[in-house]
Amino acid sequence: MIARFTLVVTTLCVTLAANAQNDCATAIPITVGTYVVDTVDGAQIPLPVCATGGNTATNGEWYTYTPSEDRSLTVTTDLPENLDLDTRFHVYTGTCGNLVCYDGDDDAGSGYLSYALFNVLAGVTYTIAFDDRWDADGFTFQLIEGEPFLEAVTFTTQSLSTQGSVRAIVDMDSDGLDDVVSVTTSNININYQLAGGGFNTVNLPNDTVANSPSWSLCAGDLDGNGRMDLLYGGGSGVTLMFANENSTAFSDSSYAQYVFCQRTNMVDINNDGHLDAFLCHDVAPNVYLMNDGEGQFIWNQGGLGDTQGGGNYGSIWTDFDNDGDQDMFIAKCRGGNPVVSTNQLHRNNGDGTFTEVAALFNLADPMQTWSSAWGDFDNDGDMDALVGASSFAAGGHKLMRNDGTTFTDITAGSGWDEFLGTSIEHITHDFNNDGWLDVMSGSGTIMINQGGMVFEANPVGFDVGAVGDLNDDGALDLMNSSTARINNGNSNNWLRIRTVGTVSNPNGIGARIILTTASGQQIRDVRSGDGFRYMSTITAHFGLGTDEEVLQVEVRWPSGIVNVLTDVDINTTMTIVEEISTDVRESILSEVLVYPVPANDVIQVTGSGVTQAPVRVFNAAGGLVLQGTLSGERLDVSTLSSGFYLLEVGTAAGAVRRSFTKH
Amino acid sequence: MTQRLTILLFSALALTGCRKDTLEEEPQAPIDPGTPSGTGVRFEPAQVPYPVLSTYRFFTGGLKDQTPNSGVLPYEPITALFSDYAHKFRFVWMPAGAKASYAGDHDVLDFPESSVLIKTFYYDNVLPDQDRRIIETRLLFKRSGSWYFADYVWNEDQTEAYLDMNGSITPVTFVDDGGTQRTVQYRIPSAAECQTCHKIQFDPIPIGPKPQNLNSNYSYADGVKNQLEKWVEMGYLQPGYPSNIMTTVKWDDATQPLDLRVRSYLDMNCAHCHADQRHCNYRPMRFAFNESDDLVNLGVCVEPDDPVAPQYTQIVARGNPNRSMMHYRLSETDETVRMPLLGRTVVHEEGLELVREWIESLPGTCP
């Protein structure tokens, strides 16, 4: 009815001053109605680009729209008279000298026609600009007003200066703020998030490495030097990139062996306190690199998903059986071979061995999937799974509820049965901070968790990228290529938790966090590597809804240590350091002795758990002068000049400091 | 024990050329092919793959000249797979008395036990000296009813090739047939990469030697002849196969209809994955020559499962290559976007142009 009315208006309006809309300054104010553009020939190219398709337009046509009250607005060229045409438009707020993308579209209409529906606020001027990215032919467009609609989550586009493939949002410098990492084979580009907002862009060139993270990247502090290292999963092999002690350079270590990498993860597979790396292999048994704690990452192939022919696409590590260790699910895919494409669940036996139990838990599905999202979707204390279809050729998306002894397929009626987008990426986060984990999937859609295992499609118009908080506002943002998608947020409360392991691995990967508010409990597993390609923040993120207080945060570390915190602020990022209980700590720490005093070329350190322990030596001015690990219980200090020094020994109970004097 | 002895003997030969000549000049009693001594092809099923290529005696004279030994027959598919502009020599060998049989126009010939398919990849006009560089020789051989891969990587002197199933990358800079200088990071496949394309379910298979690809003339040393007829003449193919074989065309033969050229190109370059039972059968395309007369199987007006970049609204958008995922993937070198997935690191510009021309020729627009 509204549309019909509009069409009548159409015939009345039409030709406005023919050349007035050629640039932003002469944009024509319009309201609801239908308008005809003769040719896209205005001299000003609409920039920034707020739709897909790149920035190769050469001309534009400009309009403005200023609603008198809050409304929704539809801008569309999806009209019968535009059959066979190919249009694109951008919607801006701001002034001509400083246009800010608000919305825009390329192809949401039928064929190559454009359509966008968005909310607008009274009194704000929106600039609408069409371009000739695809063709300059004239066309007709309509503006339609409606009631404002509820949007669970919306994003604003920003562009960021990146270089190469944008692969990660992760806190590279341990300042609690997520940074953006993009790479080429000879450069690592880091956009360090600044405390007051914005980024400091740093490029760290490296010798050209054998592999690029074309298929996936993951991050973690592999060598325990306090800095984030990277893993590049390439099409024919794997490269590790180690950050130096002040993150000013990366050194590489590439493996000669062939791996057709897919998802990669960092996780402490044998729970020895050192992060290992896991690599899905597309066409052969999976590979894992075991960290010996002394800088060696030992190649292993076999024992963690050995299907002949591979088919391993999306590994994700999570504690599905709540026994305190990390299990692994593999989303699998392979044409014409249901043996290879059957998903696997590798249960950690707790002793460094794993048993494949997918069939036992009703997860041995031969569907074609490249990734699954694991989270406690119903907040009942265990990890459920959304196994996302990359193709419907062998079945659709599967929402699998963890019932302890089995997983129950509850797809029917969940919203996932009616969602027809397919994707290689499925990730779960609480994008609207309401305390329920959402799932981002294909067709530019976030499936918003309504509670009760019901999901509702919330189109956002872009696909999965790396996820993190790019402006420290507690609302999760994304990076697609060099485009930052900044979550517009809402009034819900939140808490981000950064885990620092001491006995466990340095990032606390594999830790289970249990957060309690008046509404109940939520859980997260600290992870490196989810979805298919990207690395999303390691910092755990909780939406709190309208709860104003966190009653308790419990961290169950991979080491078995449990820390419970009750005095917790909200709407902030807190760092939790793995703490061994004080009485145990004191008894261990008091044993540590350093001799001889004064020392000559070698000092001897004794005490429980100091063998091969990491050490740092500081001079009297507090400067770091030596770093390494004990050789047995000995440390070579021959390079130090005479004087007074402080030795820090990293033990299982934490750091111990002892002074010594060098002759 | 036998194998070890063989290697030692071979090394001795390689080190002393005159000794080899002496051996060859000795009078030879007729010996069945496939035995360690003699001059015919050597193929002992229990001993292969040999550590070096020369042991098979597929070639006479210098190994790099690729002059086929008796019983080693060159062949060429009508349309070849694009492999980073590499040239290829292809040969087939079968033991005396063994024959392949016809299994269907579009099916690989049913090869007998101990058949060997030999494919040598090389470049001409390789810089700096503008000479030929042979990179690798790949074998597919049949033993106990199953096919096996063996890849031999050539040495710098081009005198020998060594069994290597680990895969590697070697840069090659050359001037192509059109006079353009190109550099490729040539990928020598590992066993797992061979298997990725050459398989059905878990089983390795050949791809090229199908009647649809061989039913064409070839210039043999003794004159031009239809390849299938030549195979019959050699005793390598059971006679009596159908006379009306549905045959592909040469992808770059401008005298042939555009759609047949494209379908032939897509068959050879894409159908080993995009067909039933194959690596990527879960995507909707079906590129085999006998299935691609249906435009839907070619992806015309079919939306991609994986958007990759959202402006590519269909796999093939009628009349609009810039909106076609097929065109985009063929134009990309990013290993997560490019197609084919393996065997190509640079764009096949002429093949891409063919596909562009075909897409533009499709009338109308997709709904």
Interface residues (C-beta under 8 A of the other chain):
Chain A: T52 G53 G54 D84 D86 D106 D107 S110 G111 Y112 W134 A210 S214 W215 G234 G235 S236 A256 Q257 Y258 F260 D282 V283 A284 Q308 G309 G310 C333 R334 G335 G336 N337 V339 Q368 S390 S391 A393 A394 T422 S423 I424 G442 S443 G444 D463 R533
Chain B: N166 G167 I169 R187 S190 A192 E193 Q195 T196 K199 I200 Q201 F202 C273 D276 Q277 R278 H279 C280 N281 Y282 R283 P284 D305 D306 P307 A309 P310 Q311 T313 N320 N322 R323 D334 E335 T336 T365 C366 P367
